[in-house]
Amino acid sequence: MKGVKVKYVNPEILKELASLKPDAYNRMRGKYPKSEKWLSGEDYPTYNQLIELSKIFNVPFGYFFFKELPKYELPIPHYRTIENNHFKPSEELLDTIKFAQRVQDWARDILLELGNDKIDFCGKYKNNLDLYAVVDELKAIFDVKEGWTKSIKTWKDAFRYLVDKAEEKGIIVLVNSVVGNNTHRTLNVNEFKGFVLYDDIAPVVFINNKDILSGKIFTLIYDVVHILIGESASFDYKDLQPANNKIEKFCDKCVAEFLVPTKELLEAYKQTKDYRQLAKLFNISQIIITRRLCDLNLINKDDFIKFLQENQRKKHNKPVSKCGNFKETLKLRLSKRFISLLKSALYSDIISYKDALLVTDLKAKHLFELIDEDT
């Protein structure tokens, strides 16, 4: 079997994969200089070479024998700030959504087995797009009061606080910058900032950890608004701007009002027009305050976008620290709430450790470490 050539391989599949994944195609050519003949049908790879190709192109082994590749389509709507007809979701986005769906399916089954009911706020405003009612609901979910930003010490702490509160209320929050636990497959923040998978028992939100902190806070709240109106979606939210869509614009307004209320900002603006002073007054990032000034036509949109992009460049040019806590990273990637559900399910014999390993893609050592400690 080792040196036997597999003549039933469909060369058209190889051609299509080469076109869809140029980086993988180049790796194939680098490893197998004569692979061009495989694409033309003049020659065929061996069984072992096919196994390696399935890893290089990140596709199941059986795909090489199909008449055509399965269609790469998103299972949820994807909203882009700048619309065009050339969007093709990356495998990283598709696989991340699949992973989140797997988490959601298991979480829903566990919750039902444990006797949980529907979450009362899920889909509550589906037929009632009332801005101020939704903002009040957000305050209840995140357990904050009017002027809550003024008591924040750091926005890193605020982000973790908001995530914890969302999870306390039943929302599973996944925060990651790679596909699952594969550090070789990074997520593109320009493709998507996050997504939400609506469910009235186990709603899941995903936040692209490649984004700047202001963007992650926006995305978290934005996702929760989607849960309140009962809608699944992914979005790129380019330059902190929503897509040209009624629902997306409504979600955006709710997030903005929740972070910096219009009435308070207009009153403060009468005293000072300096965005730095306003940011200090509301104890909020300069990016968010300038975004709100842009919303109210108090600064030019082009000036805001220029300011935002400059801040993004500064953030991405900073050296990346390599000394993170792996266990804490896993808690973000898998959600403290979901880890807690797995723990309950394992101790109640609802699922096996084998099932838990399959759903989390973790090594046994790391799973045991998470399960054995209080989450």
N, C-alpha and C positions, 0 to 999 in steps of 0.2 A: 504493500500500500504506500510505503514511504516515497518511492520514486515514480509511482504510476501517475500518468497524466489523466486528468479528468476531462473527457471530451464532451461531456454534456453541459459544460458551462456555456451560458449565453453571452457572447461577446458584446451584444447590445447593452446588457446590464453594466458591464465594465465601462463601456463608453459613456453611459449616462452618469455613472458614479464619478468618473474622471471629470466630467463637465460640471457636476454639482459640487464636487469637493476637490478643487484644484490643489490644495495643500496636501491632501491625502494622495492625490495622483502623483505629485512630485516625490512623495516619500516612497511610493510604489516603484517609480522609475529609478530612484536612487538605490533601492534595495535589489530590484530586479531589472537590470539594464535591457534585457530582451523582452520586457513585458509589453512593448508596443505590438508585438506579434499576437499577444493574447487578445488585444482589442480588435485586431483585424481578422481574427479567426484562423490565422496561419499556424498558430501553436496554442497549446493549452497549459495551464498551471497544474502542478501536482496537487495532491490532496493536502499535504502540509503547507504548500504555498497558498492554497485557498484559505486555510485556517488563518494564516498570517494576514491575508488580504481582508478577511472579515474584521480583524482587529484594526488594520490600517484605516479602512473605510467606516468602521464602527457600524456594521450592519450584520444581521444574522447570516450564518453560513448558507442557509437555504435560498437567500435572495439571488445568488449567482445562477440559479437554475430557473428563475421566474421568466415569464415572457416579457413582463414589464415591472418596474419598481412600484411599490405602493405609493400613493400620492402623499406628499408632505403637506398636510393641512392642519391648521390649529383647530382644536375642539371647542374653542371659545372665541368670541369676537376680539379682534385686535384693532385698537384705535390709535391712529398716528396723528401727530400734530400737523405734519405736512403730508397731505394725501398724495399718493401716486399709485399706479397700477403695477408696480414692479416688486412689491413686497413678497419675499419668500422667507418663511420662518427658518431660522437656523436649527440645526439638530440640537444644539444646546438648549434653545428655548423649548422645543418640542419635548425633549427628554426631561427637562425641569418640570414642565406641566404634567407629564406622565407620572413623574415621581410624586408630585403634590397630589395628584388624583389617587395614587395608591395609598398615600397617607390618609387622605380623606375617606376612602372606602373602608379602610381598616378602622379608623376612628369612629365612623358612623356605626359600624357593626358592633364595636365594643360598647359604645354609648347605649345603643339599643339593648344589648345584652345586659348591661348594668341597670337598665330601667329608666334611662334619661328621656325627657320629653323635648319637644321643639323649643328653641330659644325664642322668647317672645318678641324680640326686636327684629328678627330676621324677616325681611320683606314687609316690614310694618308700614313703610312709606311708598310702597310700589305704586299705589294710585293716588298718592298725595305728596307731590313734590313741593313741600312747604319748607322753605329755607330755614326759618327760625325754629320750627319744630324739630327739624333734623339736627340743627346745631345744639339744641337743648338735649336731644337724645345722645349726641356725642359726648356732651359734658357728663351725662349720667354713666355712660359706658366707661369713660376714662376717669371717672370720679374726680372731676375738677370743677372749680367755680369760676365766676366772672373774674377776669384779671389774673388767671392762674399762672400765666407765664412769668409774672413779676416775682414769684417765689422760687423760681428755678435757679439752681446753682450753676449747672452746666447743661448744655443741650445734649450731650452724650448721655447724661443721667436722665434727662427728660425723655429721650428716645426709649431707653430701657424701661422707664416707668410706664410709658404709654403702651409698650409691648406687653408688659406684665399685666396691666389693667385689662387690656383687650383679651388676654388669655384667661384671666380670672372670670370674664364674662362668657367664656365658651368659644372664643375665636382662636383657631390654631394659626400661629404666626411663624412662618419659615423665613429666615434671613440667611442668604447665602450669596457667594460670589462665584461659585463653581457648580458644575452639575453633580448633585449628590455629594459624594466625598472624593470625587476625582479632581485633584488639583491641576491636572493637565488640561481640563476642559473648562476654561473660564467663561463667564457670562459677559455679554456685550451690553453695557449700560446704554449705549446709543440705540440698541434694538428694542430694549424694554426696561422700564424702571421697576415694573412689578406686575402682578396679576392677582385676581381674586376668583376663587371657585365657590360659587354660592351653594349653600345647602342650609336647610333650616335646623339641622341638628349638629353638623360638623363643618361649619364654614371655614375655609382656608384662605389665608392671604399670603402672598410671597413678595418679599422685598429684595431687590437686587442690591447686594451689599457693596457693589462697585460704585454706587452712587455717593454723592456728597451727603453729609448729615442732614442738611435742610431738605434735600430731595427725598431721603428715606422717611423723614417725618411726614412730609407731604403725602408720600405714597401710602404709608400706613393709614393715615386718616382717610385718604381718598378711597382706599380699599374698603374700609369700614362703612363709608357712605354707600358703596355699592352693595354691601350686605344689607343695609337698611332698606334699599329699594329693590332688593332681590335680583341683582344682575351679576353674572359672571363676565369678566373681561380682562384683557391684558392691554397695556398701553406703553407708549414710549415717553409721553409727557415731556417732549423736547422743550428745553428752555423754560421749564415749569409752566408750560402752556398746554391746555387741554385740546383734544381733537374737536373739529367742527361738528359737534353732535350734541343734541339737546341734553341727553343724560350726562355726558362727560362734562359739559359746561356747568350743569347743576351741581355735580359732585365737586367740581373745582370751586364754585362759589361757597359751598358749605365748608370746605377745608379752610379757605381764606377767612371766612367770617369766624370760624372757630378759633383760628390762631390770632387774628387781629381784627376785632369788631370794627365795622365801618364808622359807627357813631363816635367811638372813642378816638379813632385815628384822626378823623376830621377835626375834632376838638383840639387834639394835640398839635395838629398841623397849623392851627391858628397861632400857636405859641412859637413854634420853630419849624422851619422847612428843611432843616439839616437831617438827612436820613440817619446819620451816625447818632445824633442826639435822640431821635425817635426810636432807634433800635435799643438804646440804653433805657429809655423811658419804659418801653414795653418789655424790656429784658428778652429780646428776641434777635435772631441773626439779622445782619444787614441785608442778606439776600431776601429773606422773607419780608422785611419791612419795605424794601424797594419794590418787591413784587406787588405788595398791596398798594403802594403809591402809584404803580403802573396801572393796576386795576381801576383806580379811581381817577385815572387820567391826570394825575398830579406830576408825573414825570413821563417822558417820552418812552415808548415801548422799545425802540431801538437802543436807547441809552441803558435801559434795564437789561436787555439781552447782552449787550457789550459788557456790562458790569458783572453779570452772572457768569459769562464765559471766561472772563479773566479770573474770577475766583475759582472756577472749576479747574483751570489750567494750573493755578497755584497749588491746589489740592493734589492734583494728579502728578505734579512734578516733585512732590515731597517724597523722600525715601520711604519705602514700605518697611515697617518693622516686621522682623521674622520671629519674634519671641512671644507670640501669642499663646494663650492657654488653650490647649487642644480640647480639653473637656468642655470649657465654656463655649468654644466655637461650635462644638457638636450640639450643645443645648440651643444655640441660635439656629443652627441648620435644621434641627429636627423638631424644635419647639418644646419648651418645657412642659406645655400642656400635653402634647402628644406622648412625650416620654413618660409623664405621669399616668396617662391612660394605658400605655403598654405595661407599665409596672402593675397597675390594678388588674389588667387582663391576665398577666402571667401568674400573679398570686391567686387569682380566682379560677385558674385553669380554663380560662376562656380561649386563650391561644397558647401555642407552644413556643419554646425558645427558638426553634427552627423558623417558625413563622415570623417572629420578631426580627431575626437576622435577615430574613428575606425582604421584609418591608423597609428596613432601615439601611440595608447595604453596609452594615457594620461588621467588623471582625468581632468574634465572640468576646475577646478581652475588653474591647471598648464598650460593648453592650452591657456586660456585667458591671463595669465600672459606673455606668450611668444608672442602671437599675438599682444597684446596691446602695446608692447615696440618696439622700432626700433631695427631690427636685422642686 
